Amino acid sequence: MSAALPLHGKTALVTGVSRRRGIGFAVATKLAALGASVVVQHHRPHDLDLPWGGDDLDAVRDGIRAHLTPGASFADVAADLADPESIARVMSVATELTGSLDVLVCNHAKSGDDGSILDMTPERLTAFWEVDTRSTLLLTTAFARLRAPRVETPRRPGDRIVGTGPYEEARGHVIWMTSGQIHGAMRGEVAYAASKAALAGVTPTVAAELLELGIVLNTIDPGPVNTGYLDPETTDRSLDDLAEQLASTPFGRVGRPEDPAELIGWLVTSAGSWVVGQVLTSDGGFGL
């Protein structure tokens, strides 16, 4: 059972799961197929404001349930993660499903209403920070506290978190999502790139602290994955040079949501637990 279903008996929370074409849906179904009970967070109003639009949430739920293995459970929660008060509610739903939480995948992100450096305003920068960066850190904080001994005194710079290690195996897994800003310019997406660069930059620091608790953190750059934003009828950018660019790549295509989902599925099992604190690019060589 454990070899075929390495996440049997585990519970995973995946954020940003509101569209069947999204990376979050692919991750949720992958973890379900590996045996996990799955909780997903969604915020459909965000999708409705974008060119590719929203999806049928009942179809999203049914699609995930179809991948559950015997004995596994499913729950979902609607929440706007720009509101810090939503973090506790999301975590409550996730922990109450089975009584434990073993995997956190912070897949959510804000799209749209970005711009060049000439277009930046305090409000625009704050909006991306709140969703992409702050909520990811706060979700990770809440997840880590499930395994941390209570300490009343504030920690000083350089102080280590005191855990109960050494650990025979990982006591939890966290996955963050970054973007292509680590490889080159993302013109017209300054606020988004800044919010994601913050996560990539702080990955080693947070990974080192989580590891004291036996929790493994890695960050994934999935490269360009077509979740609808590269379809001609729903794109939010010029596609004039896309066909020529794809023709020069090894596989002749951009990513599919299943591509990063396969990597994440492996990383959150015991087989992937020796990979710690890395910012990993999964793009089929596109960036090369």
C-alpha atoms as one frame of an Amber mdcrd trajectory, in Angstrom:
protein
   0.000   0.000   0.000   2.716   2.500   0.937   4.692   1.871  -2.262   1.684
   2.296  -4.526   0.125   5.093  -2.457   2.991   6.926  -0.742   0.635   9.575
   0.701  -1.851   7.096   2.150  -2.962   8.395   5.544  -1.619  11.907   4.839
  -3.602  15.104   4.422  -2.688  17.875   1.992  -3.862  21.474   1.675  -3.535
  22.976  -1.817  -4.367  26.645  -2.326  -5.508  28.331  -5.520  -7.658  25.467
  -6.838 -10.597  26.951  -8.697 -10.063  25.966 -12.345  -9.617  22.541 -13.911
  -6.958  23.990 -16.211  -4.938  25.334 -13.305  -1.753  24.016 -11.732  -3.519
  23.783  -8.380  -6.129  21.375  -9.758  -3.402  19.207 -11.299  -1.524  19.164
  -7.987  -4.655  18.338  -5.985  -5.599  15.443  -8.255  -2.021  14.140  -8.239
  -1.826  14.130  -4.439  -5.239  12.472  -4.270  -4.067   9.776  -6.674  -1.051
   9.193  -4.415  -3.397   8.437  -1.526  -3.755  11.755   0.281  -6.880  13.282
   1.721  -7.130  16.686   0.084  -8.358  20.121   1.138  -8.396  22.907  -1.439
  -8.811  26.674  -1.142 -10.399  28.676  -3.939 -11.338  32.283  -4.644 -13.499
  32.262  -7.783 -14.208  36.030  -7.826 -10.564  36.554  -8.790 -10.980  34.341
 -11.866 -14.144  36.105 -12.980 -12.191  39.353 -13.369  -9.681  37.778 -15.776
  -9.932  37.099 -19.534  -9.975  33.309 -19.071 -12.819  33.524 -16.576 -14.036
  31.233 -13.831 -14.821  27.536 -13.804 -17.660  25.420 -12.427 -16.611  24.768
  -8.826 -18.815  21.683  -8.609 -16.919  20.243 -11.575 -13.637  21.126  -9.868
 -14.732  19.347  -6.696 -15.972  16.305  -8.616 -12.733  16.120 -10.562 -10.667
  15.941  -7.379 -13.005  13.473  -5.678 -12.696  11.177  -8.700  -8.981  10.767
  -7.926  -9.359   9.992  -4.215  -8.318   6.530  -3.110 -10.371   4.364  -0.707
 -10.510   5.875   2.781  -9.373   9.351   1.707 -11.473  12.466   2.268 -12.005
  15.809   0.553 -12.996  19.325   1.642 -12.844  22.770   0.123 -13.002  26.314
   1.447 -13.663  29.630  -0.254 -11.313  32.323   1.016  -9.691  35.543  -0.141
  -6.113  35.134   1.045  -5.521  38.871   0.716  -7.376  39.029   4.031  -5.024
  37.810   6.790  -8.054  36.813   8.871  -8.785  34.089   6.300  -5.614  32.155
   7.142  -6.926  30.719  10.404 -10.195  29.662   8.775  -8.454  27.880   5.903
  -6.123  26.101   8.308  -9.048  25.137  10.519 -10.861  23.452   7.633  -7.639
  21.697   6.605  -6.809  20.337  10.062 -10.364  19.310  10.891 -10.765  17.045
   7.852  -8.681  14.200   9.306  -7.215  15.716  12.455  -3.775  16.293  10.961
  -2.102  18.193   8.138   1.031  16.882   6.468   1.443  18.790   3.194   0.963
  22.457   2.318   1.143  23.567  -1.320   0.870  27.363  -1.689  -0.173  27.514
  -5.316  -2.376  30.624  -5.200  -1.357  33.856  -6.933  -2.796  37.158  -8.036
  -3.044  37.756 -11.773  -4.003  40.851 -13.734  -3.750  44.583 -12.983   0.041
  44.602 -13.197   2.285  46.875 -15.230   5.751  48.212 -15.947   7.895  50.099
 -13.472   6.262  53.285 -14.803   2.866  51.939 -13.742   3.705  51.038 -10.150
   1.627  52.494  -7.333   1.614  51.679  -3.617  -1.784  50.050  -4.027  -0.705
  47.789  -6.892   2.465  46.651  -5.133   0.568  46.025  -1.896  -2.125  43.975
  -3.655   0.415  41.521  -5.083   2.417  41.404  -1.845  -0.688  40.591   0.203
  -1.790  37.677  -1.968   1.401  36.173  -3.342   3.881  36.747  -0.527   2.283
  37.633   2.795  -0.393  34.952   2.716   2.147  32.297   1.699   4.345  33.197
   4.652   1.379  33.278   7.036   0.062  29.916   5.835   3.541  28.478   6.330
   3.713  30.003   9.801   0.400  28.388  10.748   1.524  25.042   9.325   4.836
  25.174  11.212   3.127  26.011  14.498   1.304  22.690  14.316   4.669  21.029
  14.985   6.537  23.652  16.997   6.989  23.627  20.762   5.548  26.744  22.362
   8.199  29.351  23.170   7.250  32.615  24.855  10.488  34.566  24.451  11.119
  36.370  21.122  13.924  35.013  18.983  16.865  37.256  18.146  18.635  37.404
  14.776  20.682  34.232  14.437  18.749  32.239  17.063  17.775  28.761  15.974
  14.327  27.271  16.371  14.530  24.407  18.837  12.936  21.230  17.532  12.919
  17.628  18.691  15.252  16.156  16.050  16.985  14.264  14.727  14.085  12.946
  12.679  13.905   9.587  10.952  11.698  11.080   8.256  10.179  14.414   7.285
   7.356  15.535   9.562   5.761  17.683   6.900   6.273  19.211   3.462   5.705
  22.740   2.176   5.806  23.810  -1.454   5.933  27.436  -2.591   5.563  28.657
  -6.172   7.787  31.284  -7.765   8.059  32.386 -11.387  10.401  33.133 -14.274
  11.860  36.270 -12.714  14.769  34.146 -11.520  15.840  33.601 -15.144  15.191
  36.901 -16.876  13.030  39.945 -17.382   9.252  39.787 -16.987   8.313  43.021
 -18.728   4.999  44.500 -17.684   4.755  42.235 -14.612   6.811  44.150 -12.083
   4.499  43.741  -9.086   4.000  40.020  -9.712   7.706  39.395 -10.301   8.599
  41.292  -7.122   6.136  39.313  -5.000   7.400  36.005  -6.347  11.067  37.023
  -6.138  10.571  37.598  -2.423   9.502  33.971  -1.979  12.417  32.636  -3.999
  14.832  34.845  -2.076  13.661  33.853   1.388  13.383  30.125   0.602  16.781
  29.170   2.134  16.066  31.118   5.329  12.610  29.673   5.923  13.700  26.187
   4.815  16.510  26.204   7.387  14.109  27.181  10.151  11.425  24.689   9.146
  13.986  21.919   8.986  14.558  22.310  12.727  10.960  21.095  13.068  11.389
  18.290  10.560   9.476  20.173   7.838  10.859  20.243   4.297  10.320  23.350
   2.142  11.044  23.679  -1.565  10.000  26.325  -4.089   8.981  25.527  -7.667
   9.329  27.672 -10.769   7.004  25.862 -13.206   8.065  27.916 -16.206   5.397
  28.950 -18.706   2.384  26.695 -18.176  -0.682  27.306 -20.299  -3.594  27.524
 -17.900  -5.618  29.522 -20.419  -3.570  32.694 -20.522  -1.776  31.554 -23.692
  -4.930  30.679 -25.618  -5.534  33.280 -28.364  -9.132  33.839 -27.309  -8.350
  34.427 -23.615  -4.769  35.705 -23.510  -3.771  38.887 -21.704  -0.560  39.413
 -23.716   0.840  39.426 -27.228   1.394  35.957 -28.716   3.069  37.223 -31.897
   6.415  35.496 -31.313   5.183  32.473 -29.342   5.004  29.965 -32.205   8.519
  30.818 -33.360   9.848  30.610 -29.824   8.211  27.242 -29.192   9.637  25.866
 -32.430  13.119  26.489 -31.045  12.537  24.581 -27.789  13.332  20.897 -27.259
   9.717  19.757 -26.838   8.035  22.382 -28.987   5.504  23.354 -26.347   4.995
  25.223 -23.100   4.216  23.357 -19.934   1.017  21.598 -19.006  -0.322  21.788
 -15.436   0.522  18.126 -14.995   4.232  18.826 -15.516   4.893  20.720 -12.248
   2.292  18.552 -10.501   4.404  15.458 -11.147   7.430  17.104  -9.542   5.449
  18.343  -6.551   3.867  14.925  -6.085   7.308  13.370  -5.807   8.797  16.066
  -3.587   6.141  15.685  -0.881   6.692  11.940  -0.526   9.461  10.288   1.457
  11.277   9.654  -1.834  11.707  13.394  -2.380  12.435  14.422   1.202  16.207
  14.675   0.754  15.668  17.696  -1.508  15.506  20.637   0.904  15.437  24.419
   0.549  15.775  24.495  -3.235  14.267  26.763  -5.879  13.649  24.232  -8.635
  12.793  25.058 -12.236  10.532  22.598 -14.045  10.189  23.984 -17.561  11.330
  21.296 -20.009  14.407  23.360 -20.866  12.330  26.340 -21.999  14.567  28.789
 -20.176  17.647  27.446 -21.906
